[in-house]
Every structure is written in structure tokens, then in C-alpha cells.
């Protein structure tokens, strides 16, 4: 990588990572839309089996690769030319090429966010092996945030591989020492588990889901137990601010459930990017010294 800072190579690397981010963002849109449906189909099949009923068979395969993407309104297949990340949305004016129905802003937003965050991660880690791990972590958090925001679930299909990948990355201490990572996974799950049951015993309600425990465990596995106080504080603060704002704009009521996963994900990503600065800031805020 000696020639990395050569202007031509610098432009190539940054352009390549943006294009990669757009392509991955397009795939993440597929994951966000299809994975919950795939899980629902699997749960229904399990329920039919448990009840001794014949499972309902789908007319066609449905997974992350088939069937082809189509317009949800007119079911017209989306051609390859109209499936270019972000640019197709702009060229089509945000509407289906066939029926002119407005395309959800989620699709270009996810693609753009993935490209921008991928570039930011690249600027921090450069062309290193840490970059590969950090990009996978970032992309997984985007998918989990999108799914949890829409469906209030954090699928094990994504969360658990992220947890194990964090432990694998830290076999050589890339983001934290292995003992700190293992303890982080244990405490990340355990702290939220205790909060869940304490809240339920006091109020009789469930304040969060088990997916939140697993996601916090995954973040602890990546960045060690020392990262957990900052992640917990940031996610709680962010969630509270957004919740109050939604109530203020009459979008939610006090009893409206708010998915906690996106705030954990945002805080975990910030910890990866700015961990030392966040820890220093929290130390100063909590310090009793003037």
C-alpha cells in the first residue's frame, strides 16, 4: 500500500469504496424487505408442524435471490438498467417505470447511507484487514436497524454471526483483547437481561426484546466490556430524545413502542469510530472535579 497516497490511487480507492457501498446498500434493501418475510414463512411452517397441520406451500421460492425484484404496486419486474443503485431512482424521478407509483425513499436512503458510512469507515481504517471487519460490522448494523425499525425484530440470522465475527476478529486483538471481548459479550447480554426483568417486575411490561440483549452482546464482543457503559448511555439518550420528539410532533404517544435496536446500532458504530473520544467525554461529564 505504499502508493496509496498517490493522488490517482487515492481517488480510485475512495471512488471504489463509494461504489461498493452503493451496491451493498442495494443488497441491504433486499435483506431488510425479504428477511422478515422469510422468517415469517418459517415461523408459520413451524407452527403448522407443531399443530400437526399440513404446511402451506408457497407458489414459488422466496429468498434473498429469488424471485426477481419487482414493483410492489404493479408487480412489474425491475430491469437491470432500472436497478442501478441510487442513480436509477434519480433517473426515474422516484417513480416506477411502468405504473409511475412513487418509490419509497427508503431505497435510495439506505444506499446513500451505506455508501457514506463505508467511505467514513475507509477514511479511518484505510486499506487494512481491520477495514474488512469494520465494513461488515457497519453493513450488518444498517440491515438490523432497518429491520428493527419496521418490524421490531433483530434476527438471529444477522446478530449471532456478528457476535461470533467480533470474537473472531479479537482473537488477535484487532479491536479489543480477547478476554475483554468475551467479558463484553457476557456483560452486554447480562446487563440488558437484568434491566428487562427489573422493569418487568416493577411495571408488569416488557421494556425491550431479547434481540436487544444479543445486539449489545455483539457490540461487547467487538469492542470489549469497557465500551458498554458508553453504548448503553448513548443509546438510551438517543432513544429518549427521539421518543420525546416523536411525541412532541404527535407521531407517537407515551405508550407507543419504540424499537431500541437502531439506537444500540448507532451507538455501537460511534464507539467503533470514536471510542476513545467518547470515553474521555463521558469521563469528563461524570467526573466530580470542576
C-alpha positions in Angstrom: 0.0 0.0 0.0 3.0 2.3 -0.5 1.3 4.1 -3.4 -2.0 4.6 -1.5 -1.4 8.3 -1.0 -0.6 8.9 -4.7 -3.4 11.2 -5.9 -4.6 8.8 -8.7 -4.7 5.8 -6.3 -6.3 7.9 -3.6 -9.2 8.9 -6.0 -9.5 5.3 -7.1 -9.8 3.8 -3.6 -12.3 6.4 -2.5 -14.4 6.1 -5.6 -14.3 2.3 -5.4 -15.5 2.2 -1.8 -18.4 4.5 -2.6 -19.5 2.3 -5.5 -19.1 -0.7 -3.3 -21.2 0.9 -0.6 -24.0 1.7 -3.1 -24.0 -1.9 -4.4 -24.1 -3.3 -0.8 -26.8 -0.8 0.1 -28.9 -2.1 -2.7 -28.5 -5.6 -1.4 -29.2 -4.5 2.2 -32.6 -3.1 0.9 -33.3 -6.7 -0.3 -32.3 -8.1 3.2 -34.5 -5.5 5.0 -37.5 -6.3 2.9 -37.2 -10.0 2.4 -35.6 -11.5 5.5 -38.6 -10.7 7.8 -40.9 -12.3 5.3 -38.7 -15.3 5.1 -38.7 -15.6 8.9 -42.5 -15.2 9.0 -42.9 -18.1 6.5 -40.5 -20.2 8.5 -42.4 -19.5 11.8 -45.7 -20.3 10.1 -44.3 -23.6 8.8 -43.1 -24.5 12.4 -46.5 -23.6 13.8 -48.3 -25.8 11.3 -45.8 -28.6 12.1 -46.3 -28.2 15.9 -50.1 -28.3 15.5 -49.9 -31.4 13.3 -51.2 -29.5 10.3 -50.1 -29.6 6.7 -47.7 -26.8 6.0 -48.8 -24.2 3.4 -46.5 -24.4 0.5 -45.6 -21.2 -1.4 -46.3 -21.0 -5.1 -42.7 -20.0 -5.7 -39.4 -19.8 -3.9 -38.9 -16.7 -1.9 -35.4 -15.9 -0.5 -32.7 -13.2 -0.9 -32.0 -14.2 -4.5 -35.4 -15.2 -6.0 -37.8 -14.0 -7.2 -36.5 -11.0 -9.2 -37.2 -7.6 -7.7 -40.5 -6.1 -8.8 -42.7 -3.1 -8.2 -44.8 -3.8 -5.1 -47.8 -2.0 -6.8 -47.9 -3.4 -10.4 -45.5 -6.4 -9.9 -43.6 -5.5 -13.0 -40.0 -7.0 -12.8 -37.4 -4.3 -12.4 -34.9 -4.4 -15.2 -31.2 -4.4 -14.6 -31.0 -0.9 -16.1 -33.5 0.3 -13.6 -31.9 -1.4 -10.7 -28.6 0.6 -10.6 -28.2 1.8 -7.0 -29.3 5.4 -6.4 -28.9 6.6 -10.0 -31.9 4.7 -11.2 -34.1 6.3 -8.5 -32.9 9.8 -9.7 -33.3 9.0 -13.4 -36.8 7.6 -12.9 -37.8 10.6 -10.7 -38.5 8.3 -7.8 -41.3 6.5 -9.7 -41.9 3.1 -11.1 -41.0 2.9 -14.8 -44.3 1.1 -15.6 -47.1 2.3 -13.3 -45.5 5.6 -12.1 -46.2 4.7 -8.5 -43.9 6.6 -6.1 -40.9 4.5 -5.0 -40.3 4.5 -1.2 -37.5 6.9 -0.2 -36.1 4.1 1.9 -34.3 2.5 -1.0 -32.1 5.4 -2.1 -31.7 6.4 1.5 -30.2 3.0 2.6 -28.0 3.0 -0.5 -26.7 6.5 0.2 -26.2 5.9 3.9 -24.3 2.7 3.2 -22.0 4.4 0.7 -21.3 7.4 3.1 -20.7 5.2 6.2 -18.5 2.9 4.1 -16.4 5.9 3.0 -16.1 7.2 6.6 -15.0 3.8 7.8 -12.5 3.6 4.9 -11.1 7.0 5.9 -10.5 5.8 9.4 -9.0 2.3 8.7 -7.6 2.7 5.3 -6.9 -0.4 3.1 -6.3 -2.8 6.0 -7.8 -6.0 7.3 -9.5 -4.0 10.0 -11.4 -2.3 7.3 -12.9 -5.5 6.1 -14.2 -6.3 9.6 -15.4 -2.8 10.2 -17.3 -2.7 6.9 -19.1 -6.0 7.6 -20.0 -4.7 11.1 -21.3 -1.4 9.6 -23.4 -3.1 6.9 -24.8 -5.6 9.4 -25.9 -2.7 11.7 -27.6 -0.9 8.8 -29.6 -4.0 8.0 -30.5 -4.7 11.6 -31.6 -1.0 12.1 -33.8 -1.1 9.0 -35.5 -4.4 10.0 -36.0 -3.4 13.7 -37.4 0.0 12.7 -40.1 -1.6 10.5 -40.7 -5.0 12.2 -39.5 -4.7 15.8 -37.2 -7.7 15.4 -33.4 -8.2 15.4 -33.0 -11.5 13.5 -30.6 -14.1 15.0 -29.6 -14.7 11.3 -27.6 -11.5 11.5 -27.0 -10.7 15.1 -25.3 -14.0 16.1 -22.9 -14.1 13.1 -21.9 -10.5 14.0 -21.3 -11.6 17.6 -19.1 -14.5 16.6 -17.3 -12.4 14.0 -16.4 -9.9 16.7 -14.9 -12.6 18.8 -13.0 -14.0 15.8 -11.6 -10.6 15.0 -10.4 -10.2 18.5 -8.5 -13.5 18.6 -5.6 -11.2 17.5 -6.9 -8.2 19.5 -7.9 -6.1 16.5 -10.5 -4.1 18.4 -10.2 -5.4 21.9 -8.3 -8.1 23.8 -9.9 -11.5 23.7 -10.7 -11.6 27.4 -12.2 -8.1 27.2 -14.3 -9.2 24.2 -15.6 -12.4 25.9 -16.5 -10.4 29.0 -18.1 -7.8 26.9 -20.3 -10.4 25.2 -21.3 -11.8 28.6 -22.0 -8.4 30.3 -23.6 -6.9 27.1 -26.3 -9.6 27.3 -26.5 -9.8 31.0 -26.9 -6.1 31.8 -29.9 -5.7 29.5 -31.3 -9.0 30.7 -31.3 -7.7 34.2 -32.8 -4.4 33.1 -35.5 -6.2 31.2 -36.6 -8.3 34.2 -36.3 -5.4 36.7 -38.5 -3.3 34.5 -41.0 -6.2 34.0 -41.2 -6.9 37.8 -41.9 -3.2 38.6 -44.3 -2.4 35.7 -45.5 -5.8 34.5 -44.5 -4.8 31.0 -41.7 -5.8 28.7 -39.5 -2.8 28.0 -37.3 -4.4 25.3 -36.8 -7.6 23.4 -34.2 -10.4 23.6 -32.7 -9.2 20.3 -31.6 -6.1 22.0 -29.6 -8.2 24.6 -27.9 -10.1 21.8 -27.0 -7.0 19.8 -25.5 -5.4 23.0 -23.6 -8.7 23.5 -22.3 -8.5 19.9 -21.0 -4.9 20.5 -19.3 -6.1 23.7 -17.7 -8.9 21.7 -16.3 -6.4 19.2 -15.1 -3.6 21.5 -14.8 -5.1 24.9 -16.7 -4.6 28.1 -15.2 -1.1 28.5 -17.4 0.1 25.6 -20.7 -1.0 27.1 -21.3 2.0 29.5 -20.8 4.4 26.7 -23.0 2.4 24.3 -25.8 2.0 26.9 -25.7 5.7 27.8 -25.6 6.9 24.2 -28.4 4.6 23.0 -30.6 5.4 26.0 -30.1 9.2 25.5 -30.6 9.0 21.7 -33.8 6.9 22.1 -35.2 9.2 24.8 -34.6 12.3 22.6 -36.2 10.7 19.5 -39.1 9.4 21.6 -39.8 12.8 23.1 -39.5 14.5 19.7 -42.0 12.0 18.2 -44.4 12.6 21.0 -44.0 16.4 20.6 -44.8 16.1 16.9 -47.8 13.9 17.6 -46.3 10.9 15.8 -46.3 8.7 18.9 -47.9 8.5 22.3 -46.3 7.6 25.6 -47.5 4.0 25.2 -46.1 3.6 21.6 -43.4 1.0 21.4 -40.1 2.3 20.1 -37.5 -0.1 18.6 -34.3 0.1 20.7 -32.1 -1.7 18.2 -31.3 1.2 15.9 -30.1 3.3 18.8 -27.9 0.5 20.1 -26.6 0.1 16.5 -25.8 3.8 16.1 -24.1 3.9 19.5 -22.1 0.8 18.7 -20.9 2.2 15.3 -19.9 5.5 17.0 -18.0 3.5 19.6 -16.1 1.8 16.8 -15.3 5.1 15.1 -14.7 7.4 18.1 -14.4 5.1 21.1 -11.5 6.9 22.9 -13.1 10.3 22.4 -16.5 9.1 23.7 -14.9 7.5 26.7 -13.0 10.7 27.5 -16.1 12.8 27.1 -18.1 10.6 29.4 -15.3 10.6 32.0 -15.3 14.4 32.0 -19.1 14.5 32.2 -19.2 12.1 35.2 -16.2 13.5 36.9 -16.8 15.2 40.2 -13.9 17.6 39.6 -14.8 21.1 38.4 
